[in-house]
Structure formats: structure tokens, C-alpha cells
Amino acid sequence: MLKTELCDRLGIEHPILSAGFGPGAGPDVVAAVSNAGGCGVLGASGFSVPYLRELIGRVRALTTKPFGVNLILEDIAEGPIEACLDAGVPLLVFFWGDPTPYVGPAHAHGAKVAIQVGSVDEARAAATAGVDFVIAQGVEAGGHVRGTTALSVLLPAVVDAVTAIPVLASGGVADGRGLVAALSLGAQGVSMGTRFVASEEAFVPRLYKERIVSGVAEDTIYVEDLFNVGWEKAPHRVLRNAIVREWEAAGKPPVGQRPGEGTTVGSRTRAGQTMAITKYASLTPTPEYTSDLEYLPFWAGQTCSLIRDIRPAGQIVHDIVREAEQVIDRLARIRTAPQPA
Ligand SMILES: Cc1cc2nc3c(=O)[nH]c(=O)nc-3n(C[C@H](O)[C@H](O)[C@H](O)COP(=O)(O)O)c2cc1C
């Protein structure tokens, strides 16, 4: 068993969260992670309140264990946070914005608040706002990337800066070795996205999962503003696919001058509503799309180098815990007693 303060505070067995990786982090993967003793986090940004309520209901039908809901705070609409709190969601995981207005209401409803940050300053501000946990996101991360610092530097700096609250690590962690490394740098747990995208239960197309498995870190690219339609000026990391290669071959032109700017690449049907998808849209591919997947963003982190199979999410949790325990045992064996002089 690997029990940290985070486990006690969240009422979970293992210090492992799955990140709210957009609509790919649907009820099935959330419940699988929570049922395995971690904490699954539902990706919920941009959903209507009725759809969000439906998804929370589906999670509840699959697990009685604690889980979280992820919301991006930039441009958040009125309603989703209140809907989560009314539904008794145990954990809100925020990203990209100021959590201050939401901490009081969350605590009043008995919910805990985490926020993913990309810098020490942002972590300090979150601590001042009264959040319960901070997730330090390294630049290795997949999806939207808040900061520019490697996890191995950011994490201990954040731990030193916010001594009163547990810190989790995200970005660059995909196995038991990464979990132990994060713990050794002062984290109380980890939050992983890319590893759980390549799980059986993730609500993303098989091809996308297979690209993560066959990809390596160097196949990912960190870009300032490529998939910007719907969310501008938010740096992100994706796997190279046809749309990225086309843009690179064109000399990486700026927004407004990219190949096929403004064209439609397909459509998506969600909750009975179909909408056209514009090239360079910032969205997570799911089975709801009719679009050619080569023209959608394959958000993924450098951990592609460490992910070699698609596994059930619960098995991922158990395998990581087991491997972490083996690593800790190995480290204990190399710590020899001092020899008498
Ligand atoms: C497919 C994908 C979609 C993501 N979408 C979101 C999101 O909607 N909200 C969020 O807070 N973070 C999102 N992230 C970022 C994760 O919270 C986390 O920082 C990242 O997955 C950590 O790096 P890793 O992917 O190497 O584990 C996403 C990540 C991925 C891979």
C-alpha cells in the first residue's frame, strides 16, 4: 500500500488521479479508476448543465467511490459548478483561471477543490485562495500546458512554496517509477492524462489510443497557438498527425495564414445536437465525431515514450502501485548501513 495524506483527505486507497482529459475522460474511465482505488476525474468543460448532470449520474451508477469533475475556468459559463455542487460531487479540479470565487461555495457543500497550475506564483495564489490541493503541471504534459517548466523542477519548487497543502504531480508521469519520482520530489500523488487516454475505457477513438502507444516523446510537439479555434492563445502539446505535418511543411505559418484556414473538417453529434467542426478546432476526438481523425488534435504528453499498450484503467492503477512498491523496495536495498571506520 502507498498511502499519502492525499489519500486520507480524499478517502481513496492509492494516490493516483486520472486527469479530466476533456470528453475522453467519460464516466467509464472515471468509474474504473475510482473503483480501482484511485480517483477518476470526469472531463466536463463546455458541457451543458443537463448533459453534465447526466454524466455525473452515469458515474454514480458505476461507482460509489469518490470522484472528481474537471472544469476549465477561463470563460466558464454560469451553471456547471453549481450543478456539480448540487449533485454532491466530492472533488472539483480546476484549470486555467482563478479559483477564488468557487472555493467558499465548494467547501460549504462539502466538496474539495484542486487546481492545476504551471508556475510557483500560480500555486501560491491558489493556496491563498484556499484550495485543498495543487496539481503542478510540467511542460511535458499532454493537452493544454499552463507553464514552461519541467516537472522535475516545478514540482519541488511548488512543494516548497505551498507547504500547507498537498501537491500532486502531472506531466511526464505514466508508471510506477514516475509515481515514486513524484513522491520523492515532495508530491502526495499524481494526476495522469495520456496514460489513461490509452486505456480501454477512455471515450476516444481506437486509432488515437494506438498512436499514443506507437508514439514517442519526440513525436509530440509543444505549440503556442495551433489548435486555437474555440480556445485561443493557450499553448498545448499534441502528437504529430496529418494536420500538424501539413502546417509544419507550410513553414509553421501564424494563425490566419495556415493551410485550409476556416474550412470544415467534419461534424460532431452530442446529446442529439450536431455541429460542424472547423479546421484547427480545440477539442478532444471522441467517437462522436465523423471527422477525419488526421485533422483533429491528438493531445498527448511526452509520456508516449513510456506507454506501450492499451490496458483497462483499473489495471493501470494496480500496475502503477505494484511497480512503485517494487521501486521503493529496490531503493531501500541500495541504502546500506554506514560502515564502521
Ligand atoms: C487528451 C487530453 C485532454 C486534456 N484535456 C484537459 C481538460 O479538458 N482539462 C484539464 O484540466 N486538463 C486537460 N488535459 C491536461 C491534463 O489535465 C494533464 O495536465 C496532462 O494530461 C498531464 O500530462 P500527461 O498527459 O503526460 O499525463 C488534457 C490532457 C490530454 C492528454
The ligand as a Gaussian input file, in Angstrom:
#p B3LYP/6-31G(d) Opt

LIG

0 1
 C       -6.373000      14.312000     -24.335000
 C       -6.109000      15.312000     -23.262000
 C       -7.115000      16.248000     -22.989000
 C       -6.945000      17.133000     -21.903000
 N       -7.975000      17.976000     -21.575000
 C       -7.917000      18.642000     -20.404000
 C       -9.071000      19.327000     -19.907000
 O      -10.134000      19.363000     -20.527000
 N       -8.955000      19.937000     -18.700000
 C       -7.794000      19.901000     -17.966000
 O       -7.768000      20.428000     -16.860000
 N       -6.683000      19.304000     -18.444000
 C       -6.734000      18.647000     -19.613000
 N       -5.614000      17.977000     -20.060000
 C       -4.327000      18.091000     -19.338000
 C       -4.293000      17.179000     -18.108000
 O       -5.012000      17.790000     -17.062000
 C       -2.864000      16.942000     -17.595000
 O       -2.223000      18.145000     -17.343000
 C       -1.996000      16.137000     -18.536000
 O       -2.700000      15.072000     -19.096000
 C       -0.772000      15.631000     -17.786000
 O        0.207000      15.143000     -18.661000
 P        0.208000      13.646000     -19.243000
 O       -0.827000      13.690000     -20.317000
 O        1.558000      13.449000     -19.727000
 O       -0.198000      12.721000     -18.139000
 C       -5.739000      17.120000     -21.152000
 C       -4.738000      16.186000     -21.468000
 C       -4.909000      15.293000     -22.512000
 C       -3.817000      14.301000     -22.806000

